[in-house]
């Protein structure tokens, strides 16, 4: 595709019309979904209820199509993941776009759209830029894949493929930051028409890697990453011939003078300034949101605590692997994919985990567990469990005692010693320029 005034070929016309319809509607949905997130980033409570109402209103036809045409079971109106609802909605967008392309082609006999091409590319590159800022800032300020203490004491065989990738990236903040920087760079380059080709190319490489990871680690963002990758390729399509000449031939690369948005030079300058300002504001909003999450205070009692004594109902219980009640460790960590300020994980003697969300009151020494969290899905179920803690050694915080009047129907009393997370090889190894021997454990 080109933005020149020469007549376009039939395949170019059809591709442009379909791409405009499909990515225009996809971009509209993407923009609506990001509005509450953007507003939250600037301190405004986003209209989540309105968005949820729109999704629920669209569910009946999407559910019918998913059930009768695609053989999918639509269980809810969940978006932003690989839900049956979202996959069905994508198929619906494709079918509607194909129908709209057919009608457009029948009614419109024009052979090129230089001005419309410029407007479509401007809107779509801003939408892709916004998406790159959203995902990129979550890695540039490393919050998307945080380091979770539970992973240090969980057997590797219990990890899901997604958990493996999250732990692998989370353990290396520099790597996660560089991933985010590459995505943010693509978004920044898309803000200017002169660097849009480079931005689309960077985004295509970034999103190819993301899509491959999502496919090979079974991450439930395949639908989102695939659509963003296709969008980056659609934006890159007008530059394909020139890129081929540069990379694979010694021929001269012809200059391209795309149709401006407006006939007035002043209006075009104002439009360019507006694009840059909007892009920077969006990037800042996502950055502020990520920074607030990244700089949340470390919860009280943060760390891994090893049980060295446990009693239930007044009777001491030996550390038997068959004891389903006795605790082996308790872990206090920052929240991950949950609404509570503290994540509390109880590891039992058989290696199983119970995860709770709650609060810790340092003044009263109360630990209130308000939600039981399903491991893996992080679905929250309300619960009411109160524990108390105290320090047995004056002036030392390396040992702790926790009491509970009703935990799983038992009155418990447990003694703990603090484990240093840095003592695990995964954490303490660090980076070494000089290595006399391999250290692959």
N, C-alpha and C positions, 0 to 999 in steps of 0.2 A: 504494500500500500504506500502511496505517496500523497503528499499534500499539494502536488503541482496542479496546474489548470488543465493538463492533458486528460483526455478521456481515460477512465479506468477500465481495466479488463473486467469481464463478467465475474470471474472468481473473486477479484478484488472487491467489486461492488457487493457481492453476496456476503463475503467475509466481513466487510465493514458494517453492513446493515445488521447482520446477526450479532457481531461482537458488540455493536452499540446497544442493541436491545438487551442482550444477555448480561453483559458486564455493567450496563447502566442500571438494570434492575437489581443485579447482585450488589452493586455499589450502593444503591439506595438502602437495601436491607442492611448492609454492613455499616453504613453511616448511622442508621437508626439504632443499631445495636451498640455503637460506640458512644452515642450521645450521653447516656447516663454515666458511662465511665469517665468521659471527658469532664462532665459537670462535677462529678465527685472529685476529680483531680484538682479543680479550682475551688473546692470548698462548698459546692452546691449539691444538695441531695437530689440525685438524678431521678427522673420520672420512671422508676422501675415498674410501678403498678400499671402505668399507661402502656408500656412496652409489653408487659405480661398480658394485658387485656387484648392487645393486637394479635399476639401469638395464639392465645386461646381462641380468638374469633376465627383465625385461619385454620384451626386444627380440623374441623369436620371434613372439609373437602380434601385436605392433605391426608387425613387418616383414611378416607375412602380410596383415594388413588394409591396410597401405600399398600393397603390391604388387597385391593382387587386387581391392580395392574402390576405392582412390584413384588407382591408376596411378602411384605414387611408388616410387622406388628408395631404400630405407632402407639407407644405407651404414654407419651406426654408431649408437651410442646417445648422440649428442650432444644436450645440452639447453642452454637459455639462448640459443638462436639460432633461425634459421629453417630448421633442418635438417628433412629428411623425417621423421625420427623424432619430432621435437617436434610438427610439424603433424599427423601421424597420431595421436599421443597426445592432442592436443586434440580431434580428431574422436571418438576413443574415449571421452573424458570426456563429450562432449556426448551421444553415443548412450547411454552407461550412465546418465547423468543423466535423459535422457528416459524410459528404461525404469523407473528408480527412481521418477520422478514419476508414471508411470502406475500402478505398484503402490501407491504411497502414496495416490493419489487414490481407488483402488478400496477399499483397506482402511480408510482413515481418513475418517470422515464429519464431522469437526469443521469448523466454518465460520470459525474464526479461531485464531490462535496468538500471543496477546499476549506471553506469557513467552518462548516459543521465538524469536519475532521479536527480542526484546531481546538474547537470547544470541547469536543468529546475527549480528546487526548488530555486537555487541561484538567477536566474534572476527574478523569480516571487516574491520572498520575498523582493528583492530590489525595484521592482515596487510597491508592496503594501506599503513598507516602505515610498517610495516617496509620495504616495497618503496620507498616514497618516500624514506625515510632512506638506503637503500642507494644509490639513483641520485642523490639530491640531495647527499649528502655528497661523492660523487665529483666533483661540480662545484663545490660550495661550497668545498672544498679542491681546487683545480683539477688533478685527476689523470686524469680520464676522457679529456680531449681535450688532451694536453700540446702544448707548442710543440716541434716536431721540426725540427732544423737542416736535414735533408735537403730539406725543402720549399723552402728558400731558393734552392737551385741546381737544382731539378727543373723541367722545362718544365711549364707549366700543363696542356697537352694530355695529359700522361701521368697526370694525377690521375684517380682513379676518382671517381664522384659522392660516395661516402662520404668519400674523402680530401679532397675540396673542403670538405665540411661540417666535418670534423675540423680542417682547417687554418684555416678561417674562425673557428671558435669558439676554437681554441687560441691564435690570435694576439692575442686580446683577453681577458685574464684577468678584468677587471671584468665583462664580459658573461657569461662562463662562471660566475662567482661568483653573479651575480644569477639566472641560470637555476637554479642549485642552491639558492639561498635560497628561491625560489618553491616548489620541490618540498619542501624541508624544512618550510616554513611549512604546506603542506597536510598533511604528516605530523603536525606538532605539533597542529594544530587537530583532527585525528581522534582524539587521545588522550582528549579530554573529551567526554562525551555532549552537553553544552550547546553546544559549538562544532563538533559532528560534521557538521552540515549545511554550515557554512561550509567545513570541511575537505574534504568530498566535492566541493563546488563548485569550490574551488581546484584540487583534484587533477584534476577533470574538464577544466578549462581547461588545466592543465599537460600532461596526458597527451594531450589533443587536439593540441596543438602538437607533442609528441614523436611521436605517431603519424603526423601529416602529414609531418614531416621524414623519418621512417623510410620512408614510402611514396615520397616524391618524390626522395629521395637514395639509394634502394635500400640502406638500412641493414638488416642482418640481425637486427633486433630487432622486426620487424613483429608476430610472434606474441605476444611478451611485452607490448609496448606496447598492442596491441589488447585483450588480456585484462585488463590493468590498467585501461584506459579503460572497458571494459564493467563491471568491478567498481565503479569509482567512480560510474558511472551507476546501477548497481543499488543502491548505498548511498544515492544521492541520490533515488531514486524515491519514498520515503515523503514527501519534502518538495516534490515537484513541484507539487502543487496550491497549496500555500501560497506557493511562489516565483512561480507564475503570478499569484496575487492581488496580491502585492506589486509585481511588475514591470509588470503590464499592466492593472490595475484600481485603483479607489479604494476597493474594499470592505475591510471589516475582515477581518483574518487570525485565524482561530480558534486558540486555544491548544491544544497537544497535551500530554497527560500520559502518556508511555509507561510500560508496565509495568516496574517495576524488576527487577533481576536476582534479588534476594532479598526476602523479606518483612520482614527485620530492617533497620532503618536503619543500625545499626552494621556489619552485613555489607556493605551497599551502599557505605558509606564506605570500608571496607577494600578492597572490589573496585575502587573508583575510584582509591584510592592505589596499588594494585597495578598497574593499567593504566598510570598515569602513570610509575611507577618502571620498569616493563618497557620502555615506550617510550623513556624517557630513557637507559636502559642500552643499548638497541639502537642508538640514535642515537650514543651515545658510542663504542660498539664500532666502528661504521663510521667515525666521525670519527678515532679513534686509528689505525685501519688506513690511512686516507687520509693522515693527517699523517705517518706513518712513511714512506710512499711519497713524499710531497711534499718532505720534508726530507732525503732521501738526499743524501749529499755529491756535488757535481759531480765527475765522473770526471776523472782526470788527462789532460791534453792536450785537454780539452773545447774544441771549436771546429771551424771549417772551415779546412783547410790546402790551399793551392794548390800544385800541382807546378810547379817551374820547372826541373827537371832529372830525367831518368829514364834508367836503363840496365838492361839485362837480359843476363845472361851476360857481363858485362864490356863490352858495346857500348851506346853511347849511342843512344837512340831519339828521333827528332824528333817534335814534337807533331802527328802526322797524324791526321785524323779517322777514317781507315781502320784505324788501329792498334788492334786489339782487346785487346792486352795492356797498353799504356802507360796509366798512371794520369793522370787529369786533376785529381782532388781526392781527399782522404781526410777523412772527417768522424768525429769522436769525440763521441758524444752519450750522454745518459741512456737507459737501456733503455726500450723501448716495446713492450708485449705480448710480452716475452721474459724468460727466467729469468736471463740473464747480467747482471752488474753494469754492463757497458759495451756500447754498440752502436757498431760500427765499420763505416762505409760507404765503399766504394771506388767512385768514379765514374770510368768509363773515358772515353777520348777521344770515343767515339761517343755519350756521354750515358747509357749504360746503368749500372746500379747492381749492385753485389754487397754484400750486407749480412751482417755476421757478429756474433755475440755472443761476448764474451770478457772478458778481464781485463787490466789494466795494472799492472805492478809498478814503482812509482816508484823502488824501491831498486836493482833489477837492470836496469831499463830494458828489460824484456821485455814484449812485447805478445803474449799467447796467445789465439788465436782458436779457440774450442772448438766453435762451432756455425755452420754456414752457414744463413742465414735466407732463406726464400723471400719475395721482395718481395710485399707485399700480403696474403698469408695468414699470414705470420710463423710458418710451420712450420719447425721446427729439425731440421737434419741434422748429426750429429756430424762434426767435422773436427779436424785437428791442424795448425795453422799457427803457427809462432813467428816473430815479427818483433822486431827490436831497434831502439832509437832513441837518438839522442844529439844534443846541442846543439852546432852548429859555432861559435857565437859565445859566448865566456865572458860570463856575466852577463846574457844575453839569451835570452828564450824565444819570440821571434817567428820564429825559423827553426829547422828540425829536419831531421834526416837519418834515414831509415828504411831498414834492410837486412833482407832475407829470403833464407834459403838455398833455400827451396822454396815459391814461390808460383805456383800453376798450372804447376808443372814448371819454373820458371825461378828463377835467382838474381837478385834485384832489388836495386837501389840507387837511392834517390830523395831529392831535396831539396825542401823545402817552405817556404813562408812562410805565416804565420797571416793569415787574413782576419777582419776584425772583423764579426761578425753584425749589429752596429748600423749598418753602412754600407749595408745593403740598405734600399730605400725602404719595404718592408713593415714593417720594424722601427723605422727611425729617424724615421718621420713623426710618430708620437705623436698627441696630442690638441691641437687648436687651437680656441679660442673665436673668434678673429678670423681670417678667411680672405678676403683681397682677391680671390683668383682661385680657381677650382676646381682641385683637385689629384686628378683622376681619371685615373690612368695605367693 
